[in-house]
Amino acid sequence: MQPSKDISRLIEIMAALRAPVTGCPWDIEQNFETIAPYTIEEAYEVADAIARGDFDDLRQELGDLLLQVVYHAQMAKEAGEFDFGDVVDAVTTKMIRRHPHVFGDEEARGAGMAKGMWEAIKAEEKAEKREARLARGLHPEDHGSGFLDGVPLAFPALTRALKLQEKAARVGFDWKEAAPILDKIEEEIGELREAMGKADQAAIQDEFGDVLFALVNFGRHLKIDSEAALSGTNEKFRTRFHHVERALEKSGRSLEQASLEEMEALWQEAKGAE
């Protein structure tokens, strides 16, 4: 089989990999649950290539992400649920429907995107989705009927915390300003200290989560995205640590050979250079 720019070739390759007798043993064993973590990982690698401005990597990573879509579609086809064509049909239908100012009749195109049209269209789609789930004997909501249950479970924890807080804020369940949240953070830290004093690991984890949640809320009021802020800090940590590593290498030493005091001095040197 030869490579191709035609999407049908990728679909053929995936079908061959999943073929019961002649396919790849590892691919045959996979299911939606085992592949889902790879799908999330590939999406992050796409974002990483964009952040680094590496278009060669971006081309490769977009291909890896597309493979994940084809993989899930192939498994769904085997289960008799849908195939890749159905996925394409669903998204093209959605895009055309959500952009009547681009794809609609002359009246819709002339009027432009009316205020609230996007939300109205999404509300119609959500209602249709509920009806479809009910028709299949499923719960009308993906994972519950509560006000906050529309926030996807698969979001990274910091992002999901932000989305939950934003949605609750729409109905007034929110702090009026940022300053009092600092008191809440201190309260949560106090409860964390108390759990640590009892050496209760389950309680420590629970209280630690409360501290993080409160910090995300504080960041939201400061117009800071916690995920983006932590991402920046991660990169800052990596850069400073790399400075420590290079400085030690120049002196003919390794990280393992250096003391904590030496590494801390080099860390402060890196920090000062910024």
N, C-alpha and C positions, 0 to 999 in steps of 0.2 A: 504494500500500500504506500502511495506517495503523498507527501504533504501538499496542501492546497490552500488557496485563499477563500475557497467556498466553504461556508458553514456546514454544508451537508457532509463534507469529508470528516469534520470533527465529530459529527453525530455518528457517522459510520464507525469511526475509531472507538468511540465510547461503547457502542453496541458490541463491537468485537471484543473489547476488554471485559465486558460483562457476560459474554456468551458462556453458557453453563459448562460446556466440555472443553472448548478450545481457548477460552478467555484467560485472563490473569487471575490466579488464585486469590490474591489480595483484593483486587477490585470486586470479584464475585462475592466475597464475604461481607462487603460493606453495606450499610443501610443509611437511611436519612440521618439517624442519630449519630452514627460514627463519622459521617462526612461533614455534618454541620460545623464542628470546630474548625475544620480546614477552610470552609467557606468564609467564616469570620476572619481567620488568619490571612487569607488571600486579600480580603477587603482592606485590612490594615496595611498589607504590603503595597497595595496600590496607593494608599494615602501616603505611605512613607516615600515612595518613588516621587510623588508629586512634591512633597515637602523638600526633597533633595534636589528637585529640578532635573532629575535624570530621566530623559525621555526614552532612552534605550531600555532602561529598567521598566519604565512605565508601560512600554509596549509589551514586554514580557509578562509583567504582572497582570495587565488587563487580560492577556490570553489565559493566564492561570485562573483568573476570576471567572472568565467566560466558561472555562472547562468545568468549574463548579456548577454553573447553571445547567450545562449540558448533562452533567453527572446526575443531578437531582431529577432532571426531566426524563432521563433514561430509566431511572429507578421507578419513577411514577408511571412511565409507559409500561414497564414490566408488571406493575401492580394493576394495570388497567384503569388508571386515573386520568392521565393526560400525557401529552408528549411535548416536545420542544416547540412545535408549530402552535400549539395551544397557548404556550407561554408568550410567544411573540404576538399572537392574536389578542391576548388579554392586555398586554401593555400598549399596543397600538390603539386598541379601542379606548383605553383609559386616556392616552395622550390627546387623541382627537376630541374626546368628550370634554376634557378639561380645558381645551383651548378653542372655544367657539369663535373667539375673536380672530383666530388664525384660520381655522378649518370650517367655520360655519357658513351660513348663507350671507347674502349681502347685508342684511339688516344687522346680524350679529357682528360681522366684520366692521361695519361702519360705526357701530356704537362703541366698539372697543370692549375691554374687560370692565364690565360694570362692577361697582363696589359690592363686595360680598358674593360675587358670582362663584369664585373659587371655592369658598366655604360651602355654598349652597350645593354645588356639584358634588363635593366630597361627602356632604351629608346624605345626598341621594344614593351615592355609592355605598355608604355605610349601611343605609336602610336595606338596600338590595342584598348586601352581604349577609345581613342578619336573616333575611327571609330565606336565602339560599341555605344557610346553616340549619335553620329550622326544618327546611324541606328534607335535609339529609339526616334529621334526627339528632342534630348536635345542639349544644348550648348556643343561644344566639350571639354570645360574645366569645372571643377566642379563649379567654381564660377567666371569665367571670362577668357579672353584670354591674359591678360597682362603677362609680364615677371615674376612678383612676385606673380601671382595668384595661383601658385601651392603650396604656403605655407598655410597649413590648418588653417581655421578660428578657429577651436576648440582648438588650442594650448593655454596654459596659456599665458597671455599677454606678460610677460617678455621673455618667450621662443620664442614667435612669433616675437617679436621685433628683437631678436638676429638672427633668421632665415631669416627675411626680409633683415637685414643689411648684413648678410653673402652672400646672393644671389646677392644683388646689388653690393657688392664688387667684385664679379666674373667678372663683366664687367667694372671694374674700377671706379665705383661710390663710392668712399671711401676716407677717410682722409689718408694722407701719413704716419702720425705718431700720437701718442696719445696726445701729449702736446696741440696742437691747439684745441682739443675737450674740454679742460677745459675752454677755452674762450667761446666756444659755450654754455657750461653749464651755465656759468655766464650770458651770454646773455639771455638764456631762463629763468633763475631765475629773471633777471631784468624785463622780460615781465610778469612773474608771479606776481611780486610785483606791477606792473602797473595795472594788472587786479584786484588784491586785493584792490588797492586804489580806483578803480571804483565800487567795490562791485558787479561785474558782475560774477555771479556764473558760467554761461556757459563758459565764457572766462577763469575763474580761473581753471575750470576742464580741458579745452583745453590746457592751458599753463602748468599746472601740468603734464599732459601727455607728453608734449614736453620735460620737464625736465627729466622725467623717461626715455624716449626714448634716450635722449642724454647720460644719465648715463649708459644705457645698451651698447651704442656704445663705450663709454670710457672704460667700463669693457672689452669689446671684444678686444680692442686694447691692453689691459693689460693682455690678455689671461685669463680673469676671466669670468666664467659663472654667469650671474647676478642671475639666479634662484637658483643656488647652494649657491652663496654668501649670498643671502637674507635668504635662508633656514638655513644657519649656524647662522646668526644673530638672526633669530627667536628663535632658540634653546638656544642661549646665553641669550636672553632676558628672556625666560621662566625659565632658571636655576637661574638667578640672582633674579628674582621676587619670585621664590620659596624659596630662601634663606631669603628674606625679610619676607615672610609669616611664615616660621619656627621660625625665630628669635622672631617675635611678639608673636607667640603661646607660646614660652618658657617663655615669660614675662606675660602670661595670657591675652594677648590682641588680638584683631582681626584686619584685614586690615581696616575695616570700622572705628575702634576706633583710628587708628593712624593718625597723621598729615602727610602732604606731606613732611615736613622737616625731621620727624623721618624716613619715608620710604626712603627718599633720602640718609640719613646717612647710613642706613642698605644696601642700594643699592651700595654705594661706598665701604662699607665693603666687600660685595660679589665680587665686581670688583677687589679690592685689593688682595683678597684671590686667584684670578686666576693667 
